[in-house]
Amino acid sequence: MNKYHQPIEAETDLHQMTRDEARKEVLDFLEEAEGFGYKKIRIITGKGMHSKNGVGILNDYVKEILDGKGLKYSAAKYDEGGEGAIDVFLK
């Protein structure tokens, strides 16, 4: 076990949301997580498997939001959602 492993302290799932709904959810979720003093959270965007043409739109969109806030993030581990989930490291 990695002694530096940070557990996920909270997560939100954006499946079936529009871009506008997802933006509000992400911003509210970040504010709440920061208020609780969380260090690592997860945002589940899905991989787009059920989207039109099988291309997801929320993953890149959420990354743009996180970039705009200057937050660090990475894809979740493969067995924890992989590219369909984003682990966010809060300041």
PyMOL Python script that loads the backbone (N, CA, C, O; Angstrom):
from pymol import cmd

cmd.read_pdbstr("""\
ATOM      1  N   MET A   1       0.844  -1.192   0.000  1.00  0.00           N
ATOM      2  CA  MET A   1       0.000   0.000   0.000  1.00  0.00           C
ATOM      3  C   MET A   1       0.883   1.247   0.000  1.00  0.00           C
ATOM      4  O   MET A   1       1.865   1.325   0.738  1.00  0.00           O
ATOM      5  N   ASN A   2       0.532   2.194  -0.813  1.00  0.00           N
ATOM      6  CA  ASN A   2       1.278   3.438  -0.904  1.00  0.00           C
ATOM      7  C   ASN A   2       0.977   4.298   0.321  1.00  0.00           C
ATOM      8  O   ASN A   2      -0.177   4.646   0.573  1.00  0.00           O
ATOM      9  N   LYS A   3       2.027   4.642   1.088  1.00  0.00           N
ATOM     10  CA  LYS A   3       1.790   5.434   2.294  1.00  0.00           C
ATOM     11  C   LYS A   3       1.373   6.866   2.001  1.00  0.00           C
ATOM     12  O   LYS A   3       0.907   7.580   2.889  1.00  0.00           O
ATOM     13  N   TYR A   4       1.545   7.289   0.737  1.00  0.00           N
ATOM     14  CA  TYR A   4       1.152   8.631   0.343  1.00  0.00           C
ATOM     15  C   TYR A   4      -0.218   8.675  -0.333  1.00  0.00           C
ATOM     16  O   TYR A   4      -0.656   9.732  -0.788  1.00  0.00           O
ATOM     17  N   HIS A   5      -0.882   7.543  -0.395  1.00  0.00           N
ATOM     18  CA  HIS A   5      -2.196   7.471  -1.048  1.00  0.00           C
ATOM     19  C   HIS A   5      -3.184   8.388  -0.331  1.00  0.00           C
ATOM     20  O   HIS A   5      -3.313   8.354   0.893  1.00  0.00           O
ATOM     21  N   GLN A   6      -3.872   9.200  -1.115  1.00  0.00           N
ATOM     22  CA  GLN A   6      -4.915  10.049  -0.562  1.00  0.00           C
ATOM     23  C   GLN A   6      -6.258   9.444  -0.947  1.00  0.00           C
ATOM     24  O   GLN A   6      -6.509   9.214  -2.131  1.00  0.00           O
ATOM     25  N   PRO A   7      -7.114   9.185   0.011  1.00  0.00           N
ATOM     26  CA  PRO A   7      -8.419   8.637  -0.334  1.00  0.00           C
ATOM     27  C   PRO A   7      -9.325   9.699  -0.967  1.00  0.00           C
ATOM     28  O   PRO A   7      -9.157  10.897  -0.740  1.00  0.00           O
ATOM     29  N   ILE A   8     -10.269   9.236  -1.752  1.00  0.00           N
ATOM     30  CA  ILE A   8     -11.303  10.116  -2.295  1.00  0.00           C
ATOM     31  C   ILE A   8     -12.237  10.467  -1.143  1.00  0.00           C
ATOM     32  O   ILE A   8     -12.781   9.581  -0.483  1.00  0.00           O
ATOM     33  N   GLU A   9     -12.418  11.752  -0.907  1.00  0.00           N
ATOM     34  CA  GLU A   9     -13.236  12.181   0.225  1.00  0.00           C
ATOM     35  C   GLU A   9     -14.684  12.480  -0.151  1.00  0.00           C
ATOM     36  O   GLU A   9     -15.561  12.515   0.712  1.00  0.00           O
ATOM     37  N   ALA A  10     -14.930  12.695  -1.443  1.00  0.00           N
ATOM     38  CA  ALA A  10     -16.288  12.938  -1.922  1.00  0.00           C
ATOM     39  C   ALA A  10     -16.291  12.761  -3.436  1.00  0.00           C
ATOM     40  O   ALA A  10     -15.256  12.894  -4.088  1.00  0.00           O
ATOM     41  N   GLU A  11     -17.462  12.460  -3.984  1.00  0.00           N
ATOM     42  CA  GLU A  11     -17.564  12.363  -5.440  1.00  0.00           C
ATOM     43  C   GLU A  11     -18.935  12.802  -5.904  1.00  0.00           C
ATOM     44  O   GLU A  11     -19.913  12.773  -5.156  1.00  0.00           O
ATOM     45  N   THR A  12     -18.976  13.208  -7.158  1.00  0.00           N
ATOM     46  CA  THR A  12     -20.238  13.570  -7.788  1.00  0.00           C
ATOM     47  C   THR A  12     -20.282  12.910  -9.160  1.00  0.00           C
ATOM     48  O   THR A  12     -19.245  12.704  -9.791  1.00  0.00           O
ATOM     49  N   ASP A  13     -21.473  12.583  -9.614  1.00  0.00           N
ATOM     50  CA  ASP A  13     -21.667  11.867 -10.876  1.00  0.00           C
ATOM     51  C   ASP A  13     -22.451  12.759 -11.832  1.00  0.00           C
ATOM     52  O   ASP A  13     -23.562  13.189 -11.525  1.00  0.00           O
ATOM     53  N   LEU A  14     -21.861  13.032 -12.993  1.00  0.00           N
ATOM     54  CA  LEU A  14     -22.473  13.935 -13.965  1.00  0.00           C
ATOM     55  C   LEU A  14     -23.215  13.218 -15.081  1.00  0.00           C
ATOM     56  O   LEU A  14     -23.689  13.864 -16.015  1.00  0.00           O
ATOM     57  N   HIS A  15     -23.325  11.903 -15.007  1.00  0.00           N
ATOM     58  CA  HIS A  15     -24.033  11.159 -16.056  1.00  0.00           C
ATOM     59  C   HIS A  15     -25.404  11.782 -16.332  1.00  0.00           C
ATOM     60  O   HIS A  15     -26.117  12.174 -15.408  1.00  0.00           O
ATOM     61  N   GLN A  16     -25.751  11.866 -17.581  1.00  0.00           N
ATOM     62  CA  GLN A  16     -27.050  12.351 -18.055  1.00  0.00           C
ATOM     63  C   GLN A  16     -27.242  13.858 -17.902  1.00  0.00           C
ATOM     64  O   GLN A  16     -28.340  14.361 -18.140  1.00  0.00           O
ATOM     65  N   MET A  17     -26.208  14.581 -17.513  1.00  0.00           N
ATOM     66  CA  MET A  17     -26.350  16.030 -17.367  1.00  0.00           C
ATOM     67  C   MET A  17     -25.955  16.737 -18.657  1.00  0.00           C
ATOM     68  O   MET A  17     -25.124  16.256 -19.427  1.00  0.00           O
ATOM     69  N   THR A  18     -26.570  17.882 -18.867  1.00  0.00           N
ATOM     70  CA  THR A  18     -26.161  18.752 -19.968  1.00  0.00           C
ATOM     71  C   THR A  18     -24.899  19.501 -19.529  1.00  0.00           C
ATOM     72  O   THR A  18     -24.508  19.435 -18.363  1.00  0.00           O
ATOM     73  N   ARG A  19     -24.272  20.204 -20.457  1.00  0.00           N
ATOM     74  CA  ARG A  19     -23.095  20.999 -20.108  1.00  0.00           C
ATOM     75  C   ARG A  19     -23.440  22.045 -19.044  1.00  0.00           C
ATOM     76  O   ARG A  19     -22.680  22.231 -18.094  1.00  0.00           O
ATOM     77  N   ASP A  20     -24.560  22.717 -19.194  1.00  0.00           N
ATOM     78  CA  ASP A  20     -24.954  23.747 -18.225  1.00  0.00           C
ATOM     79  C   ASP A  20     -25.200  23.141 -16.843  1.00  0.00           C
ATOM     80  O   ASP A  20     -24.762  23.690 -15.831  1.00  0.00           O
ATOM     81  N   GLU A  21     -25.895  22.018 -16.808  1.00  0.00           N
ATOM     82  CA  GLU A  21     -26.155  21.344 -15.531  1.00  0.00           C
ATOM     83  C   GLU A  21     -24.840  20.888 -14.901  1.00  0.00           C
ATOM     84  O   GLU A  21     -24.636  21.030 -13.696  1.00  0.00           O
ATOM     85  N   ALA A  22     -23.955  20.339 -15.728  1.00  0.00           N
ATOM     86  CA  ALA A  22     -22.668  19.847 -15.234  1.00  0.00           C
ATOM     87  C   ALA A  22     -21.825  20.992 -14.680  1.00  0.00           C
ATOM     88  O   ALA A  22     -21.184  20.843 -13.640  1.00  0.00           O
ATOM     89  N   ARG A  23     -21.823  22.120 -15.361  1.00  0.00           N
ATOM     90  CA  ARG A  23     -21.042  23.271 -14.888  1.00  0.00           C
ATOM     91  C   ARG A  23     -21.504  23.707 -13.501  1.00  0.00           C
ATOM     92  O   ARG A  23     -20.686  23.916 -12.605  1.00  0.00           O
ATOM     93  N   LYS A  24     -22.798  23.840 -13.330  1.00  0.00           N
ATOM     94  CA  LYS A  24     -23.335  24.235 -12.023  1.00  0.00           C
ATOM     95  C   LYS A  24     -22.974  23.205 -10.960  1.00  0.00           C
ATOM     96  O   LYS A  24     -22.543  23.568  -9.865  1.00  0.00           O
ATOM     97  N   GLU A  25     -23.146  21.932 -11.274  1.00  0.00           N
ATOM     98  CA  GLU A  25     -22.842  20.861 -10.324  1.00  0.00           C
ATOM     99  C   GLU A  25     -21.365  20.881  -9.934  1.00  0.00           C
ATOM    100  O   GLU A  25     -21.033  20.780  -8.752  1.00  0.00           O
ATOM    101  N   VAL A  26     -20.484  21.011 -10.916  1.00  0.00           N
ATOM    102  CA  VAL A  26     -19.042  21.012 -10.639  1.00  0.00           C
ATOM    103  C   VAL A  26     -18.665  22.209  -9.764  1.00  0.00           C
ATOM    104  O   VAL A  26     -17.948  22.048  -8.777  1.00  0.00           O
ATOM    105  N   LEU A  27     -19.132  23.385 -10.109  1.00  0.00           N
ATOM    106  CA  LEU A  27     -18.787  24.578  -9.326  1.00  0.00           C
ATOM    107  C   LEU A  27     -19.330  24.485  -7.900  1.00  0.00           C
ATOM    108  O   LEU A  27     -18.636  24.839  -6.947  1.00  0.00           O
ATOM    109  N   ASP A  28     -20.563  24.013  -7.752  1.00  0.00           N
ATOM    110  CA  ASP A  28     -21.144  23.837  -6.408  1.00  0.00           C
ATOM    111  C   ASP A  28     -20.369  22.778  -5.621  1.00  0.00           C
ATOM    112  O   ASP A  28     -20.094  22.952  -4.434  1.00  0.00           O
ATOM    113  N   PHE A  29     -20.022  21.679  -6.297  1.00  0.00           N
ATOM    114  CA  PHE A  29     -19.297  20.577  -5.663  1.00  0.00           C
ATOM    115  C   PHE A  29     -17.906  21.034  -5.203  1.00  0.00           C
ATOM    116  O   PHE A  29     -17.478  20.708  -4.096  1.00  0.00           O
ATOM    117  N   LEU A  30     -17.214  21.779  -6.043  1.00  0.00           N
ATOM    118  CA  LEU A  30     -15.895  22.287  -5.669  1.00  0.00           C
ATOM    119  C   LEU A  30     -15.985  23.212  -4.455  1.00  0.00           C
ATOM    120  O   LEU A  30     -15.182  23.111  -3.528  1.00  0.00           O
ATOM    121  N   GLU A  31     -16.956  24.101  -4.468  1.00  0.00           N
ATOM    122  CA  GLU A  31     -17.130  25.035  -3.349  1.00  0.00           C
ATOM    123  C   GLU A  31     -17.412  24.277  -2.050  1.00  0.00           C
ATOM    124  O   GLU A  31     -16.848  24.588  -1.000  1.00  0.00           O
ATOM    125  N   GLU A  32     -18.286  23.288  -2.139  1.00  0.00           N
ATOM    126  CA  GLU A  32     -18.629  22.494  -0.955  1.00  0.00           C
ATOM    127  C   GLU A  32     -17.402  21.719  -0.448  1.00  0.00           C
ATOM    128  O   GLU A  32     -17.123  21.699   0.751  1.00  0.00           O
ATOM    129  N   ALA A  33     -16.678  21.086  -1.372  1.00  0.00           N
ATOM    130  CA  ALA A  33     -15.509  20.286  -0.992  1.00  0.00           C
ATOM    131  C   ALA A  33     -14.431  21.155  -0.354  1.00  0.00           C
ATOM    132  O   ALA A  33     -13.798  20.754   0.623  1.00  0.00           O
ATOM    133  N   GLU A  34     -14.227  22.339  -0.910  1.00  0.00           N
ATOM    134  CA  GLU A  34     -13.242  23.253  -0.342  1.00  0.00           C
ATOM    135  C   GLU A  34     -13.685  23.721   1.044  1.00  0.00           C
ATOM    136  O   GLU A  34     -12.863  23.889   1.945  1.00  0.00           O
ATOM    137  N   GLY A  35     -14.981  23.926   1.202  1.00  0.00           N
ATOM    138  CA  GLY A  35     -15.516  24.326   2.501  1.00  0.00           C
ATOM    139  C   GLY A  35     -15.303  23.272   3.576  1.00  0.00           C
ATOM    140  O   GLY A  35     -15.104  23.600   4.746  1.00  0.00           O
ATOM    141  N   PHE A  36     -15.347  22.003   3.178  1.00  0.00           N
ATOM    142  CA  PHE A  36     -15.114  20.908   4.113  1.00  0.00           C
ATOM    143  C   PHE A  36     -13.621  20.635   4.313  1.00  0.00           C
ATOM    144  O   PHE A  36     -13.243  19.838   5.171  1.00  0.00           O
ATOM    145  N   GLY A  37     -12.783  21.292   3.525  1.00  0.00           N
ATOM    146  CA  GLY A  37     -11.349  21.086   3.655  1.00  0.00           C
ATOM    147  C   GLY A  37     -10.847  19.809   3.007  1.00  0.00           C
ATOM    148  O   GLY A  37      -9.774  19.317   3.356  1.00  0.00           O
ATOM    149  N   TYR A  38     -11.612  19.266   2.063  1.00  0.00           N
ATOM    150  CA  TYR A  38     -11.196  18.042   1.390  1.00  0.00           C
ATOM    151  C   TYR A  38      -9.936  18.288   0.561  1.00  0.00           C
ATOM    152  O   TYR A  38      -9.708  19.386   0.052  1.00  0.00           O
ATOM    153  N   LYS A  39      -9.135  17.243   0.441  1.00  0.00           N
ATOM    154  CA  LYS A  39      -7.897  17.318  -0.338  1.00  0.00           C
ATOM    155  C   LYS A  39      -8.035  16.652  -1.707  1.00  0.00           C
ATOM    156  O   LYS A  39      -7.407  17.083  -2.674  1.00  0.00           O
ATOM    157  N   LYS A  40      -8.861  15.594  -1.791  1.00  0.00           N
ATOM    158  CA  LYS A  40      -8.996  14.848  -3.049  1.00  0.00           C
ATOM    159  C   LYS A  40     -10.448  14.433  -3.247  1.00  0.00           C
ATOM    160  O   LYS A  40     -11.056  13.790  -2.391  1.00  0.00           O
ATOM    161  N   ILE A  41     -10.985  14.819  -4.400  1.00  0.00           N
ATOM    162  CA  ILE A  41     -12.370  14.482  -4.731  1.00  0.00           C
ATOM    163  C   ILE A  41     -12.399  13.876  -6.131  1.00  0.00           C
ATOM    164  O   ILE A  41     -11.422  13.950  -6.875  1.00  0.00           O
ATOM    165  N   ARG A  42     -13.527  13.281  -6.472  1.00  0.00           N
ATOM    166  CA  ARG A  42     -13.673  12.657  -7.797  1.00  0.00           C
ATOM    167  C   ARG A  42     -14.935  13.190  -8.472  1.00  0.00           C
ATOM    168  O   ARG A  42     -15.993  13.322  -7.857  1.00  0.00           O
ATOM    169  N   ILE A  43     -14.779  13.490  -9.763  1.00  0.00           N
ATOM    170  CA  ILE A  43     -15.907  13.895 -10.595  1.00  0.00           C
ATOM    171  C   ILE A  43     -16.073  12.831 -11.677  1.00  0.00           C
ATOM    172  O   ILE A  43     -15.179  12.620 -12.497  1.00  0.00           O
ATOM    173  N   ILE A  44     -17.213  12.171 -11.668  1.00  0.00           N
ATOM    174  CA  ILE A  44     -17.480  11.121 -12.646  1.00  0.00           C
ATOM    175  C   ILE A  44     -18.179  11.748 -13.843  1.00  0.00           C
ATOM    176  O   ILE A  44     -19.279  12.289 -13.727  1.00  0.00           O
ATOM    177  N   THR A  45     -17.522  11.667 -14.991  1.00  0.00           N
ATOM    178  CA  THR A  45     -18.069  12.262 -16.214  1.00  0.00           C
ATOM    179  C   THR A  45     -18.614  11.209 -17.163  1.00  0.00           C
ATOM    180  O   THR A  45     -19.431  11.515 -18.031  1.00  0.00           O
ATOM    181  N   GLY A  46     -18.173   9.987 -17.006  1.00  0.00           N
ATOM    182  CA  GLY A  46     -18.505   8.942 -17.969  1.00  0.00           C
ATOM    183  C   GLY A  46     -17.563   9.032 -19.158  1.00  0.00           C
ATOM    184  O   GLY A  46     -16.817   9.999 -19.310  1.00  0.00           O
ATOM    185  N   LYS A  47     -17.612   8.024 -19.982  1.00  0.00           N
ATOM    186  CA  LYS A  47     -16.719   7.942 -21.139  1.00  0.00           C
ATOM    187  C   LYS A  47     -17.416   8.284 -22.444  1.00  0.00           C
ATOM    188  O   LYS A  47     -16.786   8.292 -23.501  1.00  0.00           O
ATOM    189  N   GLY A  48     -18.706   8.566 -22.378  1.00  0.00           N
ATOM    190  CA  GLY A  48     -19.435   8.915 -23.588  1.00  0.00           C
ATOM    191  C   GLY A  48     -19.971   7.720 -24.351  1.00  0.00           C
ATOM    192  O   GLY A  48     -20.400   7.864 -25.495  1.00  0.00           O
ATOM    193  N   MET A  49     -19.956   6.555 -23.747  1.00  0.00           N
ATOM    194  CA  MET A  49     -20.384   5.341 -24.437  1.00  0.00           C
ATOM    195  C   MET A  49     -21.847   5.403 -24.876  1.00  0.00           C
ATOM    196  O   MET A  49     -22.234   4.753 -25.847  1.00  0.00           O
ATOM    197  N   HIS A  50     -22.650   6.178 -24.168  1.00  0.00           N
ATOM    198  CA  HIS A  50     -24.073   6.284 -24.505  1.00  0.00           C
ATOM    199  C   HIS A  50     -24.405   7.630 -25.143  1.00  0.00           C
ATOM    200  O   HIS A  50     -25.573   7.955 -25.354  1.00  0.00           O
ATOM    201  N   SER A  51     -23.380   8.396 -25.445  1.00  0.00           N
ATOM    202  CA  SER A  51     -23.576   9.702 -26.075  1.00  0.00           C
ATOM    203  C   SER A  51     -23.738   9.548 -27.581  1.00  0.00           C
ATOM    204  O   SER A  51     -23.437   8.503 -28.157  1.00  0.00           O
ATOM    205  N   LYS A  52     -24.215  10.607 -28.191  1.00  0.00           N
ATOM    206  CA  LYS A  52     -24.342  10.629 -29.639  1.00  0.00           C
ATOM    207  C   LYS A  52     -22.968  10.350 -30.255  1.00  0.00           C
ATOM    208  O   LYS A  52     -21.980  10.981 -29.878  1.00  0.00           O
ATOM    209  N   ASN A  53     -22.904   9.434 -31.172  1.00  0.00           N
ATOM    210  CA  ASN A  53     -21.665   9.023 -31.842  1.00  0.00           C
ATOM    211  C   ASN A  53     -20.638   8.427 -30.883  1.00  0.00           C
ATOM    212  O   ASN A  53     -19.481   8.249 -31.264  1.00  0.00           O
ATOM    213  N   GLY A  54     -21.034   8.113 -29.643  1.00  0.00           N
ATOM    214  CA  GLY A  54     -20.121   7.506 -28.686  1.00  0.00           C
ATOM    215  C   GLY A  54     -19.001   8.416 -28.220  1.00  0.00           C
ATOM    216  O   GLY A  54     -17.980   7.945 -27.719  1.00  0.00           O
ATOM    217  N   VAL A  55     -19.188   9.718 -28.382  1.00  0.00           N
ATOM    218  CA  VAL A  55     -18.167  10.685 -27.980  1.00  0.00           C
ATOM    219  C   VAL A  55     -18.681  11.492 -26.795  1.00  0.00           C
ATOM    220  O   VAL A  55     -19.703  12.172 -26.894  1.00  0.00           O
ATOM    221  N   GLY A  56     -17.974  11.415 -25.685  1.00  0.00           N
ATOM    222  CA  GLY A  56     -18.367  12.156 -24.500  1.00  0.00           C
ATOM    223  C   GLY A  56     -17.988  13.624 -24.613  1.00  0.00           C
ATOM    224  O   GLY A  56     -16.990  13.969 -25.246  1.00  0.00           O
ATOM    225  N   ILE A  57     -18.776  14.472 -24.006  1.00  0.00           N
ATOM    226  CA  ILE A  57     -18.490  15.905 -24.053  1.00  0.00           C
ATOM    227  C   ILE A  57     -18.126  16.465 -22.677  1.00  0.00           C
ATOM    228  O   ILE A  57     -17.499  17.520 -22.583  1.00  0.00           O
ATOM    229  N   LEU A  58     -18.513  15.771 -21.624  1.00  0.00           N
ATOM    230  CA  LEU A  58     -18.338  16.347 -20.299  1.00  0.00           C
ATOM    231  C   LEU A  58     -16.914  16.257 -19.768  1.00  0.00           C
ATOM    232  O   LEU A  58     -16.484  17.148 -19.036  1.00  0.00           O
ATOM    233  N   ASN A  59     -16.175  15.219 -20.112  1.00  0.00           N
ATOM    234  CA  ASN A  59     -14.832  15.053 -19.566  1.00  0.00           C
ATOM    235  C   ASN A  59     -13.945  16.242 -19.923  1.00  0.00           C
ATOM    236  O   ASN A  59     -13.354  16.858 -19.035  1.00  0.00           O
ATOM    237  N   ASP A  60     -13.844  16.568 -21.195  1.00  0.00           N
ATOM    238  CA  ASP A  60     -13.019  17.706 -21.614  1.00  0.00           C
ATOM    239  C   ASP A  60     -13.568  19.016 -21.066  1.00  0.00           C
ATOM    240  O   ASP A  60     -12.808  19.914 -20.705  1.00  0.00           O
ATOM    241  N   TYR A  61     -14.884  19.120 -21.007  1.00  0.00           N
ATOM    242  CA  TYR A  61     -15.507  20.338 -20.503  1.00  0.00           C
ATOM    243  C   TYR A  61     -15.164  20.557 -19.028  1.00  0.00           C
ATOM    244  O   TYR A  61     -14.833  21.670 -18.618  1.00  0.00           O
ATOM    245  N   VAL A  62     -15.244  19.493 -18.242  1.00  0.00           N
ATOM    246  CA  VAL A  62     -14.914  19.601 -16.815  1.00  0.00           C
ATOM    247  C   VAL A  62     -13.438  19.963 -16.646  1.00  0.00           C
ATOM    248  O   VAL A  62     -13.092  20.762 -15.775  1.00  0.00           O
ATOM    249  N   LYS A  63     -12.577  19.386 -17.467  1.00  0.00           N
ATOM    250  CA  LYS A  63     -11.151  19.723 -17.392  1.00  0.00           C
ATOM    251  C   LYS A  63     -10.921  21.205 -17.685  1.00  0.00           C
ATOM    252  O   LYS A  63     -10.049  21.827 -17.079  1.00  0.00           O
ATOM    253  N   GLU A  64     -11.691  21.770 -18.605  1.00  0.00           N
ATOM    254  CA  GLU A  64     -11.588  23.208 -18.881  1.00  0.00           C
ATOM    255  C   GLU A  64     -11.957  24.018 -17.641  1.00  0.00           C
ATOM    256  O   GLU A  64     -11.296  25.006 -17.322  1.00  0.00           O
ATOM    257  N   ILE A  65     -13.003  23.605 -16.949  1.00  0.00           N
ATOM    258  CA  ILE A  65     -13.427  24.288 -15.725  1.00  0.00           C
ATOM    259  C   ILE A  65     -12.315  24.205 -14.677  1.00  0.00           C
ATOM    260  O   ILE A  65     -11.979  25.203 -14.039  1.00  0.00           O
ATOM    261  N   LEU A  66     -11.752  23.020 -14.504  1.00  0.00           N
ATOM    262  CA  LEU A  66     -10.694  22.821 -13.510  1.00  0.00           C
ATOM    263  C   LEU A  66      -9.450  23.625 -13.867  1.00  0.00           C
ATOM    264  O   LEU A  66      -8.815  24.218 -12.994  1.00  0.00           O
ATOM    265  N   ASP A  67      -9.103  23.644 -15.157  1.00  0.00           N
ATOM    266  CA  ASP A  67      -7.964  24.441 -15.610  1.00  0.00           C
ATOM    267  C   ASP A  67      -8.187  25.919 -15.294  1.00  0.00           C
ATOM    268  O   ASP A  67      -7.272  26.613 -14.851  1.00  0.00           O
ATOM    269  N   GLY A  68      -9.409  26.391 -15.527  1.00  0.00           N
ATOM    270  CA  GLY A  68      -9.746  27.782 -15.261  1.00  0.00           C
ATOM    271  C   GLY A  68      -9.628  28.155 -13.795  1.00  0.00           C
ATOM    272  O   GLY A  68      -9.414  29.320 -13.459  1.00  0.00           O
ATOM    273  N   LYS A  69      -9.767  27.168 -12.925  1.00  0.00           N
ATOM    274  CA  LYS A  69      -9.635  27.404 -11.489  1.00  0.00           C
ATOM    275  C   LYS A  69      -8.221  27.115 -10.996  1.00  0.00           C
ATOM    276  O   LYS A  69      -7.923  27.285  -9.814  1.00  0.00           O
ATOM    277  N   GLY A  70      -7.343  26.673 -11.916  1.00  0.00           N
ATOM    278  CA  GLY A  70      -5.960  26.396 -11.541  1.00  0.00           C
ATOM    279  C   GLY A  70      -5.787  25.149 -10.696  1.00  0.00           C
ATOM    280  O   GLY A  70      -4.822  25.042  -9.939  1.00  0.00           O
ATOM    281  N   LEU A  71      -6.709  24.203 -10.817  1.00  0.00           N
ATOM    282  CA  LEU A  71      -6.649  22.982 -10.013  1.00  0.00           C
ATOM    283  C   LEU A  71      -5.908  21.866 -10.751  1.00  0.00           C
ATOM    284  O   LEU A  71      -5.953  21.776 -11.978  1.00  0.00           O
ATOM    285  N   LYS A  72      -5.235  21.029  -9.985  1.00  0.00           N
ATOM    286  CA  LYS A  72      -4.554  19.861 -10.541  1.00  0.00           C
ATOM    287  C   LYS A  72      -5.526  18.682 -10.519  1.00  0.00           C
ATOM    288  O   LYS A  72      -6.360  18.557  -9.622  1.00  0.00           O
ATOM    289  N   TYR A  73      -5.394  17.827 -11.525  1.00  0.00           N
ATOM    290  CA  TYR A  73      -6.280  16.679 -11.622  1.00  0.00           C
ATOM    291  C   TYR A  73      -5.626  15.594 -12.460  1.00  0.00           C
ATOM    292  O   TYR A  73      -4.626  15.827 -13.140  1.00  0.00           O
ATOM    293  N   SER A  74      -6.210  14.406 -12.398  1.00  0.00           N
ATOM    294  CA  SER A  74      -5.745  13.292 -13.226  1.00  0.00           C
ATOM    295  C   SER A  74      -6.916  12.344 -13.444  1.00  0.00           C
ATOM    296  O   SER A  74      -7.921  12.394 -12.735  1.00  0.00           O
ATOM    297  N   ALA A  75      -6.763  11.486 -14.439  1.00  0.00           N
ATOM    298  CA  ALA A  75      -7.777  10.448 -14.648  1.00  0.00           C
ATOM    299  C   ALA A  75      -7.712   9.505 -13.453  1.00  0.00           C
ATOM    300  O   ALA A  75      -6.644   9.274 -12.886  1.00  0.00           O
ATOM    301  N   ALA A  76      -8.851   8.974 -13.085  1.00  0.00           N
ATOM    302  CA  ALA A  76      -8.883   7.988 -12.005  1.00  0.00           C
ATOM    303  C   ALA A  76      -8.136   6.735 -12.451  1.00  0.00           C
ATOM    304  O   ALA A  76      -7.927   6.521 -13.645  1.00  0.00           O
ATOM    305  N   LYS A  77      -7.740   5.918 -11.496  1.00  0.00           N
ATOM    306  CA  LYS A  77      -7.117   4.639 -11.832  1.00  0.00           C
ATOM    307  C   LYS A  77      -8.095   3.835 -12.683  1.00  0.00           C
ATOM    308  O   LYS A  77      -9.311   3.990 -12.579  1.00  0.00           O
ATOM    309  N   TYR A  78      -7.538   2.985 -13.515  1.00  0.00           N
ATOM    310  CA  TYR A  78      -8.352   2.199 -14.448  1.00  0.00           C
ATOM    311  C   TYR A  78      -9.517   1.488 -13.759  1.00  0.00           C
ATOM    312  O   TYR A  78     -10.642   1.515 -14.260  1.00  0.00           O
ATOM    313  N   ASP A  79      -9.259   0.859 -12.628  1.00  0.00           N
ATOM    314  CA  ASP A  79     -10.302   0.103 -11.945  1.00  0.00           C
ATOM    315  C   ASP A  79     -11.231   0.978 -11.099  1.00  0.00           C
ATOM    316  O   ASP A  79     -12.119   0.469 -10.415  1.00  0.00           O
ATOM    317  N   GLU A  80     -11.020   2.292 -11.151  1.00  0.00           N
ATOM    318  CA  GLU A  80     -11.870   3.234 -10.415  1.00  0.00           C
ATOM    319  C   GLU A  80     -12.565   4.220 -11.349  1.00  0.00           C
ATOM    320  O   GLU A  80     -13.048   5.264 -10.913  1.00  0.00           O
ATOM    321  N   GLY A  81     -12.610   3.877 -12.644  1.00  0.00           N
ATOM    322  CA  GLY A  81     -13.304   4.726 -13.609  1.00  0.00           C
ATOM    323  C   GLY A  81     -12.451   5.178 -14.770  1.00  0.00           C
ATOM    324  O   GLY A  81     -12.977   5.588 -15.805  1.00  0.00           O
ATOM    325  N   GLY A  82     -11.133   5.107 -14.613  1.00  0.00           N
ATOM    326  CA  GLY A  82     -10.226   5.481 -15.697  1.00  0.00           C
ATOM    327  C   GLY A  82     -10.556   6.842 -16.282  1.00  0.00           C
ATOM    328  O   GLY A  82     -10.768   7.811 -15.552  1.00  0.00           O
ATOM    329  N   GLU A  83     -10.597   6.907 -17.603  1.00  0.00           N
ATOM    330  CA  GLU A  83     -10.851   8.174 -18.296  1.00  0.00           C
ATOM    331  C   GLU A  83     -12.269   8.702 -18.095  1.00  0.00           C
ATOM    332  O   GLU A  83     -12.572   9.819 -18.515  1.00  0.00           O
ATOM    333  N   GLY A  84     -13.127   7.932 -17.471  1.00  0.00           N
ATOM    334  CA  GLY A  84     -14.492   8.374 -17.221  1.00  0.00           C
ATOM    335  C   GLY A  84     -14.674   9.043 -15.870  1.00  0.00           C
ATOM    336  O   GLY A  84     -15.790   9.392 -15.484  1.00  0.00           O
ATOM    337  N   ALA A  85     -13.564   9.220 -15.150  1.00  0.00           N
ATOM    338  CA  ALA A  85     -13.620   9.873 -13.845  1.00  0.00           C
ATOM    339  C   ALA A  85     -12.363  10.715 -13.665  1.00  0.00           C
ATOM    340  O   ALA A  85     -11.276  10.328 -14.093  1.00  0.00           O
ATOM    341  N   ILE A  86     -12.524  11.855 -13.035  1.00  0.00           N
ATOM    342  CA  ILE A  86     -11.415  12.780 -12.823  1.00  0.00           C
ATOM    343  C   ILE A  86     -11.192  12.942 -11.326  1.00  0.00           C
ATOM    344  O   ILE A  86     -12.099  13.316 -10.583  1.00  0.00           O
ATOM    345  N   ASP A  87      -9.954  12.651 -10.895  1.00  0.00           N
ATOM    346  CA  ASP A  87      -9.575  12.895  -9.503  1.00  0.00           C
ATOM    347  C   ASP A  87      -9.013  14.309  -9.429  1.00  0.00           C
ATOM    348  O   ASP A  87      -8.112  14.671 -10.185  1.00  0.00           O
ATOM    349  N   VAL A  88      -9.547  15.091  -8.522  1.00  0.00           N
ATOM    350  CA  VAL A  88      -9.159  16.493  -8.385  1.00  0.00           C
ATOM    351  C   VAL A  88      -8.444  16.672  -7.050  1.00  0.00           C
ATOM    352  O   VAL A  88      -8.910  16.219  -6.004  1.00  0.00           O
ATOM    353  N   PHE A  89      -7.297  17.347  -7.119  1.00  0.00           N
ATOM    354  CA  PHE A  89      -6.494  17.604  -5.930  1.00  0.00           C
ATOM    355  C   PHE A  89      -6.690  19.063  -5.530  1.00  0.00           C
ATOM    356  O   PHE A  89      -6.276  19.979  -6.241  1.00  0.00           O
ATOM    357  N   LEU A  90      -7.318  19.258  -4.395  1.00  0.00           N
ATOM    358  CA  LEU A  90      -7.642  20.607  -3.929  1.00  0.00           C
ATOM    359  C   LEU A  90      -6.484  21.190  -3.142  1.00  0.00           C
ATOM    360  O   LEU A  90      -5.672  20.454  -2.581  1.00  0.00           O
ATOM    361  N   LYS A  91      -6.410  22.481  -3.102  1.00  0.00           N
ATOM    362  CA  LYS A  91      -5.323  23.180  -2.409  1.00  0.00           C
ATOM    363  C   LYS A  91      -5.536  23.169  -0.919  1.00  0.00           C
ATOM    364  O   LYS A  91      -4.719  23.712  -0.175  1.00  0.00           O
TER     365      LYS A  91
END
""", "prot")
cmd.dss("prot")
cmd.show_as("cartoon", "prot")
cmd.util.cbc("prot")
cmd.orient("prot")
